[in-house]
Amino acid sequence: MDAEIIAVGTELVLGQVTNTNGPLLARTLSAMDIKAPHQVTVMDDQEQIVAAINSARQRASLIFVCGGLGPTTDDVTLKSTAIALGTGLTTDDQHWEWIKETFKARRIKMLPDNIQQARYLTGGSPLANPVGLALGSWYEHDGLQLVVLPGPPAEFRAMLEKSVKPRLVAKYGTGRRISSRTLNFLGRPETQLMAEIEAATAQFSDMTVTSYVQPSQIQVRINVYDLPLAQANDLLEKVTAAILAVERPYFFGFGDKCTLVGEVVKLLTAQGKTITGAESLTGGLFQSTVCSVPGASAVFRGGFVTYAASAKERLLGIDPAVIAGHGVVSAQTAAQMAEKSRERLDADFGLSFTGVAGPDDLEGQPAGTVWLGLARRGQPSQTRELHLAAYLGRQEIRNLSVQYGLQMAFRALQG
C-alpha cells in the first residue's frame, strides 16, 4: 500500500524551518509496511494545497496533510482540504467550549478565528490533540483515507502516537514482523562507514542495514524481517558482532535515543567519577551539553570558560610561557587547560577545548583547527588535534569539537 505525505508551510518551502514531521511519519509508516514514495511540500496557499491533494489521489489511497491548522489568516489547510474533497467543515462544540475555557483560565484574549482550531472535515471524525489546541481530522470516503495533522512537532508527535497510530494499526495491522537494533557511531564518514559495514554483513540474509546521519552522530539500523523472535534476536546479535568487529572504535551505544553525552554521564555515574572542562572556542557548549542530561549534577561540579589568553592564565593558572611559546591553539595549552581545570575542581577527568572556530585564521592556524585535551587523575594528559572543514561554519565546528571531546572521555571511561 502506498501513502503520500503533504507538508504545508511557507516557512518550509523557503527553507526557514526544517521539516522533521515528514521523516518521522515515513518511519512510522515504514515500520507498518506502508510505503510513502512521495513527499510534497507546499506553501500556505489554497491553490497549491488543493492541487497537491488532487495529485496525491492519483497515486495513493492514504494521504497525510500536515501543518497550517492554526487560527491565523494564512492557516488555510483545513479549508483547502475540504475544497479538494468536495466536503465542508464541522465544528466540534465540546472542543470549542474547551478552547474558550482554556483561554479564560490563562487570561488570554481569544480571537474569533480561534474557532478554526475546533473544526474538522465534515463526514470524517476529529482527532484529539493531547498537547495543543487544534483538532486533527480523519476522513474516509470511496477507498480514500486522508489524515490532517497540525505542524508544530510536539503536537504532531503526540497526535501521531496517540490518535493516528492506533487507528492505522486497527485498520492495516502492524505490517511485516520487523526486529530492529540501532547502533550509534561518531568519527567516521558515512560513506566509508557504510561501505565497511556492507562488506562485513554481506554474508547475512533476511535483513537490511541502513544509515541515518544525525547532527552529532551516525545511526545505523539493522532490520530483520519475518523471522520468529528467537531467530531474529540471534541474527541481530550476529550482525551486530560483525559490525562491531570492524567499527568498534567509533561505536558508543545502542538505541534510537542514545547520545554520546548521555553515555558518558552514564559511565561516569556507574564508576562514581566526576568530570570538568576548560573551554575556549566552545564557549561553554561542552558544559551546557553535559548539563542537558538528567542526573548530570552527580558527575559535574562546574567548569571554566576561558576565552582570552589572560583568562586562561588568571583563572586556570596556565603558564604564560606556554602560551607565549606555543600559542593558545596548541597541544601544550590544551594539556595544561585540561589538567589545571581538573586540579582546581578536584575532578577525576578534565576536558579542554581550544581552537579556531573561524571564519578568520588565528596565530597562523586556519579555521577548523582544534586541540582537545584530556586529563585523568593519576595519569598523563592526552591531546588530540582536529582539522575540521572551515566551510562548516563556527557553530558546527564548535558542536563537533564537543562531540570529539566527549568521544575522548568515552574511550577513557571504557578503559
C-alpha positions in Angstrom: 0.0 0.0 0.0 1.3 3.5 -0.9 0.8 6.6 1.2 1.7 10.3 0.4 2.8 13.0 2.8 1.9 16.6 2.1 3.7 19.2 4.3 2.1 22.6 4.3 4.1 25.7 5.3 5.6 28.7 3.5 8.4 28.6 6.0 9.2 25.0 4.9 9.3 25.9 1.2 11.6 28.9 1.9 13.9 26.7 4.0 13.4 28.8 7.1 12.3 25.7 9.1 13.3 22.1 8.7 10.5 19.6 8.2 11.0 16.9 10.9 7.4 15.6 10.7 7.8 14.0 7.3 10.7 11.8 8.2 9.0 10.7 11.5 5.8 9.9 9.7 7.6 8.0 7.0 9.5 5.9 9.5 6.3 5.1 11.4 4.5 4.0 8.2 7.6 2.0 7.0 7.5 0.0 10.2 3.9 -1.0 9.3 5.0 -1.9 5.8 3.3 1.2 4.3 5.4 3.0 1.8 5.4 6.7 1.3 7.3 7.1 -2.0 6.1 10.7 -2.5 6.5 13.6 0.0 5.5 17.1 -1.2 6.0 20.5 0.4 3.7 23.4 -0.5 3.1 26.9 0.7 0.3 28.2 2.8 -1.7 28.7 -0.3 -5.2 27.3 -1.1 -4.5 26.6 -4.8 -1.3 24.8 -4.0 -2.8 22.6 -1.3 -5.8 21.7 -3.4 -3.5 20.8 -6.4 -1.3 18.7 -4.1 -4.2 16.7 -2.7 -5.7 16.1 -6.2 -2.3 15.0 -7.5 -1.8 12.7 -4.5 -5.1 11.0 -5.0 -3.9 9.7 -8.4 -1.0 7.8 -6.6 -2.0 7.0 -3.1 -5.0 5.8 -1.1 -3.7 7.1 2.2 -2.8 10.8 2.3 -1.4 12.8 5.2 -1.7 16.6 5.2 0.4 18.2 7.9 0.6 21.8 9.1 -1.4 25.0 8.8 -4.1 24.3 11.4 -3.6 27.5 13.4 -6.0 30.4 13.9 -4.3 33.0 11.6 -5.3 34.0 8.1 -2.5 32.1 6.4 -3.7 28.8 8.1 -5.8 27.6 5.2 -5.0 23.8 5.2 -8.4 22.6 6.6 -10.5 24.8 4.3 -8.3 23.9 1.3 -8.6 20.2 2.1 -12.3 20.4 2.3 -12.5 22.0 -1.1 -10.3 19.3 -2.6 -12.5 16.6 -1.2 -15.8 18.4 -2.0 -16.9 18.4 1.6 -17.3 21.0 4.3 -16.2 21.8 7.9 -17.9 20.8 11.1 -17.3 22.5 14.5 -16.8 20.2 17.5 -18.8 22.2 20.0 -17.4 20.4 23.0 -13.8 21.2 21.9 -14.7 24.8 21.1 -16.0 25.2 24.7 -12.8 23.7 26.0 -10.7 26.2 23.9 -12.7 29.1 25.3 -12.3 27.9 28.9 -8.5 27.4 28.3 -8.1 31.0 27.1 -10.2 32.3 30.0 -8.1 30.3 32.5 -4.9 31.7 31.0 -6.3 35.2 30.9 -5.5 35.5 27.2 -7.7 37.3 24.8 -9.3 35.0 22.3 -9.9 36.0 18.7 -12.9 34.8 16.7 -10.7 32.9 14.3 -9.7 30.5 17.1 -12.8 28.6 16.2 -10.9 27.2 13.3 -9.0 25.0 15.7 -12.2 23.3 16.8 -13.2 22.3 13.2 -12.7 19.0 11.3 -13.7 17.7 7.9 -17.4 17.0 7.5 -18.0 13.3 7.0 -14.9 12.5 8.9 -14.0 12.4 12.6 -12.0 14.7 14.8 -8.6 13.6 16.1 -7.7 14.6 19.7 -4.7 16.8 20.2 -3.1 15.9 23.6 -0.8 18.9 23.8 -2.2 21.7 21.7 -5.5 23.4 20.6 -6.1 22.4 17.0 -8.0 19.2 16.2 -6.9 16.9 13.5 -9.2 15.1 11.0 -9.6 11.5 9.9 -11.6 11.3 6.7 -12.6 8.2 4.7 -14.6 8.1 1.5 -14.7 5.8 -1.5 -11.4 4.0 -0.8 -9.5 7.1 0.3 -8.2 7.7 3.8 -7.0 11.3 4.4 -5.5 12.5 7.7 -4.9 16.1 8.6 -2.5 16.9 11.4 -1.0 20.1 12.9 2.5 21.2 12.1 4.2 22.0 15.5 6.5 19.0 16.1 5.4 18.4 19.7 1.7 18.3 18.7 2.4 16.3 15.6 4.4 13.6 17.5 1.8 13.3 20.3 -1.1 13.0 17.8 0.7 10.6 15.6 1.4 8.3 18.5 -1.9 8.6 20.4 -4.5 9.5 17.8 -3.3 8.2 14.5 -1.2 5.2 15.0 -3.8 3.2 16.9 -6.3 3.7 14.0 -3.7 2.7 11.4 -2.9 -0.5 13.4 -6.6 -1.3 13.7 -7.1 -0.8 10.0 -3.9 -2.2 8.4 -2.3 -4.3 11.2 1.3 -3.9 12.2 2.6 -4.9 8.8 5.7 -7.2 8.4 7.3 -8.6 11.5 10.4 -6.5 11.9 13.0 -6.8 14.7 15.4 -3.9 14.8 18.5 -2.6 16.5 20.2 0.8 16.2 23.9 1.4 16.7 25.4 4.8 17.1 28.8 6.0 15.7 31.0 9.1 15.6 34.2 9.9 13.8 33.7 8.0 10.5 32.4 9.5 7.2 29.1 7.9 6.4 30.2 6.5 3.0 33.3 4.8 4.5 31.4 3.5 7.5 28.6 2.0 5.4 31.0 0.5 2.8 32.8 -1.3 5.6 29.6 -2.4 7.3 28.1 -3.7 4.0 31.2 -5.7 3.4 31.2 -7.1 6.9 27.5 -8.1 6.7 27.3 -9.4 3.1 27.1 -13.0 4.4 23.7 -12.4 6.1 20.2 -12.6 4.6 16.7 -11.7 5.8 17.9 -8.3 7.0 18.9 -4.8 5.9 21.4 -2.3 7.3 20.6 1.4 6.8 22.2 4.6 8.0 20.8 8.0 9.2 23.0 11.0 9.7 22.2 13.0 12.8 23.8 16.3 13.7 26.3 14.7 16.1 26.3 11.1 15.1 25.5 8.4 12.5 22.8 5.9 13.4 23.0 2.5 11.8 19.8 0.5 11.9 19.6 -3.3 11.5 16.2 -4.6 10.4 15.5 -8.3 10.5 12.3 -9.4 8.6 9.7 -12.1 9.1 11.6 -14.4 11.4 10.5 -15.9 14.7 11.6 -13.8 17.7 14.4 -16.2 18.8 15.8 -16.4 15.3 15.5 -12.7 14.8 17.3 -11.9 18.0 20.1 -14.4 17.1 20.5 -12.8 13.7 20.6 -9.3 15.3 23.4 -10.5 17.6 25.4 -12.0 14.8 25.1 -8.9 12.5 25.9 -6.6 15.5 29.0 -8.6 16.2 30.1 -8.5 12.6 29.7 -4.7 12.5 31.5 -4.0 15.8 34.4 -6.3 14.7 35.4 -3.6 12.2 33.8 -0.4 13.7 34.2 -0.8 17.5 36.5 2.3 17.9 33.7 4.6 16.5 30.8 2.9 18.3 29.3 4.4 21.5 25.9 3.0 22.2 22.6 1.3 21.2 19.2 2.8 20.6 17.4 5.5 18.7 17.6 8.0 21.6 21.2 7.2 22.5 23.6 10.2 22.7 27.3 10.3 23.3 27.0 12.7 26.2 24.3 10.5 27.7 26.6 7.5 27.5 29.5 9.5 29.1 27.3 10.6 32.0 26.1 7.0 32.4 29.6 5.7 32.6 30.8 8.4 35.0 27.8 7.7 37.3 28.4 4.0 37.2 32.1 4.4 38.1 31.5 7.1 40.7 33.7 9.6 38.9 33.4 13.3 38.0 34.3 15.5 35.1 35.0 19.2 34.5 36.0 21.3 31.5 38.0 24.3 30.4 36.7 25.8 27.2 38.0 28.4 24.8 36.5 28.1 21.3 33.4 26.2 22.5 32.5 29.0 24.9 30.7 26.8 27.5 29.0 24.5 25.0 30.6 21.4 26.5 29.4 22.2 30.0 25.9 23.1 28.7 25.8 19.8 26.8 26.7 17.8 29.9 24.1 19.6 32.0 21.4 18.8 29.5 21.5 15.2 30.7 19.3 14.4 33.7 21.4 13.4 36.7 24.5 15.3 35.5 24.9 17.0 38.8 26.2 13.8 40.2 29.2 13.8 37.9 29.7 17.5 37.0 30.6 20.1 39.6 31.3 23.1 37.3 33.9 24.3 34.8 35.7 27.2 33.2 35.1 29.3 30.1 38.5 31.0 29.4 38.2 32.6 26.0 41.0 35.1 26.3 44.7 34.1 27.0 44.6 36.3 30.1 41.6 34.4 31.4 43.5 31.1 30.9 46.4 32.4 32.9 44.4 34.1 35.7 41.5 31.5 36.2 43.3 28.3 35.3 46.9 29.2 36.1 48.2 28.4 32.7 52.0 29.2 32.5 52.3 32.4 30.4 55.5 30.9 28.9 53.5 28.0 27.4 51.1 30.4 25.6 53.9 32.7 24.5 56.0 29.8 23.3 53.3 27.6 21.7 50.2 29.7 21.2 46.7 29.3 22.6 45.9 26.8 19.8 48.4 24.1 20.7 48.8 20.7 22.3 50.7 22.2 25.2 48.0 24.8 26.1 45.2 22.2 25.7 47.0 19.8 28.0 47.5 22.4 30.7 43.9 23.6 30.4 42.7 20.1 31.0 45.0 19.4 33.9 44.5 22.7 35.6 40.7 22.5 35.4 40.8 19.0 36.8 43.1 20.0 39.7 41.1 23.1 40.6 37.8 21.3 40.9 39.3 18.0 42.2 37.6 16.1 39.4 38.6 12.7 38.0 38.6 13.9 34.4 39.2 17.3 32.8 38.5 18.1 29.2 39.8 21.1 27.3 38.8 22.8 24.0 41.0 25.4 22.3 41.0 26.2 18.6 39.9 28.4 15.7 36.1 28.4 15.1 36.6 30.9 12.2 36.0 32.4 9.9 39.4 34.1 10.2 42.7 32.4 11.0 44.3 32.7 14.4 48.1 32.7 15.1 48.7 31.3 11.6 46.2 28.4 12.3 43.4 28.0 9.8 39.7 27.9 10.8 38.7 24.4 11.9 42.0 23.7 13.7 41.2 22.4 17.2 43.2 21.0 20.0 41.4 18.8 22.7 43.0 17.9 26.0 42.0 15.1 28.4 43.4 14.9 31.9 42.9 11.9 34.2 43.6 11.6 37.9 47.0 9.9 38.3 47.7 9.6 34.6 49.5 11.8 31.9 47.3 14.1 29.9 46.3 13.3 26.3 45.8 15.6 23.4 44.1 15.3 20.1 44.3 17.6 17.1 41.3 18.1 14.8 41.2 19.6 11.3 37.6 20.4 10.7 36.4 21.9 7.4 36.2 25.7 7.6 33.1 25.7 5.4 31.1 24.0 8.2 31.0 27.4 10.0 31.6 28.4 13.6 28.7 26.7 15.2 29.2 23.3 13.6 32.9 23.4 14.3 32.1 24.1 18.0 29.5 21.3 18.0 31.8 18.8 16.5 34.6 19.8 18.9 32.4 19.0 21.9 31.4 15.6 20.4 35.0 14.6 19.7 36.0 15.7 23.2 33.2 13.5 24.6 34.5 10.7 22.5 37.9 11.0 24.2 36.2 10.8 27.6 34.1 7.9 26.5 37.1 5.9 25.4 39.0 6.6 28.6 36.0 5.5 30.7 35.8 2.3 28.7 39.4 1.6 29.6 
